Amino acid sequence: MSDSPTRRDFFKSAAAASALPIAASAHAAGTDTIRIGVIGCGGRGYEASMQAMGAHKGVRLVAMADMLWERIHEKRDLLRRKFPEQTAVDDDHCFTGFDAYKNVIESADVVLVANAAKFHPFHMTAAIDAGKHVFVEKPHAIDPAGIKMVRAACEKAKARNLSVLSGLQSRYWIAYQEAIQRIHDGAIGDIVAIQETWLRPPYCLYERKPGLTEVEWQASNQYHFHWLCGDGVPQTLVHNLDRTSWALKGQAPVRCYGMGGRSTLHSAIYGSVFHHNAVVYEFESGVRLYAYCRTIPNCYEENSSFLIGTKGRASVTKGFIEGEKPWRYSGPKMYSSFLANPYQVEHIELFKAIRSGKPLNSGDYMTRATLMGIMGQLSSYTGKAVTWEQATTSDFHFAPKPGDVRADMEPPVKPGPDGIYPVFTPGETVLL
């Protein structure tokens, strides 16, 4: 599905979801059961599991994988309290280690990929190769080589009649849908400039657990190591970049230039990532996108998408348009109900697609938005302008390759004598 559903389709499909028959090819052993397995049991893996089970009573969680045993068992206990009849994960189906994904894929009909973004292309490809439907969290890759793998996997899914759903849930929030549709209909005239902002505290911080190797600890604290998460622009701003591309009817930028670094948060737990980035994207139409992200606590916070046009201004995230054709969203508030939760609705759509035998495929927008984030981060790291052509054709990857990661290997980044991990140096770092 390269375009988001309309508001009318949203309510129609959500209301009909529980009444649809289950396709014989999409579930386990010819029953009404669809088995799901989750790779990565942090916040998004846990929530995606809930939303998958919330989409249909026939969904059963049967396998879980994570770097930490205690995280699996903690989340399994929480899921059992919320979905006691649907959480069917026994101890033999709790898996750890860098090869645990294989066990989850073998056990499930639908694989939820929500671990470190480095592994998303690798694990979704393995699942599709095994004939499984896939939900994959954002960002969908952290480097150009990963995006090539994602594109190929999405094409293979189409050929095999399998669904691939992106975690870019903005496409499923009715307020955003209505705002974007009005923008497409000319409510603000021609778009001239866009500002995308996400300023937030750091994501989850995990202290080192006894007995873990350096690589295992970095993987358990993956949001703070560039070779695992991709850093702030693809990790944080990918939702914003997707909304920009959506508003521009699928346009990709011609080039970008960025800046960033680490000005604070120097302890080891913050790893090797930048803590602020600013990227300017240029489009062939003349539109300029100004994108900002910051991950420092005790600072001003904002998540917004603001568009300036020749006839008005629009805030997609706040749901209003000012100018010649003013408008303000007046529907339900996000998360105010089951059907006002875009995270939930995207799973309703996924399992409806699986049951109906009409696969959903997010490959178009998920690869475009993620690659926009990747090129912005690479520009910030190096201080060089990066073109869309460079990013699209490059085979660059952050070593090691996903399939080569092992617990006992030499880590790609090590702490210095002061215990602090180094970061890239703009003007000196060369990547592409």
Number of C-alpha atoms within 10 A of each C-alpha: 15 14 13 20 17 16 16 9 11 20 16 11 16 20 12 11 20 16 10 14 13 22 17 15 12 25 21 14 10 12 12 17 18 26 22 28 29 27 30 25 27 19 13 17 24 23 17 23 27 20 19 26 27 19 23 20 15 18 23 23 27 21 29 33 29 26 24 20 14 11 17 22 17 12 19 23 14 14 20 15 11 14 17 11 14 21 23 18 17 11 11 8 17 21 22 18 15 19 13 18 29 16 18 25 28 15 19 23 25 31 30 29 31 30 30 26 30 26 25 26 26 19 26 28 22 16 25 23 15 13 19 24 30 28 24 27 23 27 32 34 32 33 26 23 19 26 25 18 18 23 18 14 22 26 16 16 26 16 9 15 18 24 26 27 24 24 24 25 20 20 26 23 26 27 25 23 23 18 24 24 16 17 23 17 10 16 24 24 18 17 23 16 17 23 19 23 22 22 20 18 15 16 15 12 13 15 12 16 11 7 8 15 17 17 20 23 20 23 23 25 23 26 27 27 23 23 27 23 25 28 28 28 34 28 23 24 28 25 26 28 26 24 26 24 17 23 22 18 12 17 14 20 23 16 21 25 21 25 20 25 18 18 10 11 16 14 11 17 19 22 24 23 23 26 22 21 24 21 24 20 24 19 16 11 13 12 18 18 22 18 23 24 24 27 22 19 12 8 11 10 15 13 17 15 22 22 22 20 19 15 15 20 25 27 20 24 17 16 20 19 24 16 15 13 14 13 15 15 16 9 10 13 13 14 13 9 9 15 19 19 19 20 22 25 24 27 26 25 21 27 28 26 21 24 21 16 18 14 22 23 25 20 23 15 22 28 23 22 27 28 28 26 31 27 31 31 30 29 28 28 25 22 19 21 17 23 19 18 11 15 22 16 11 14 14 14 19 18 13 15 14 20 11 9 17 16 15 11 13 13 18 12 17 15 13 10 7 8 13 17 19 16 17 20 14 18 11 11 14 14 13 16
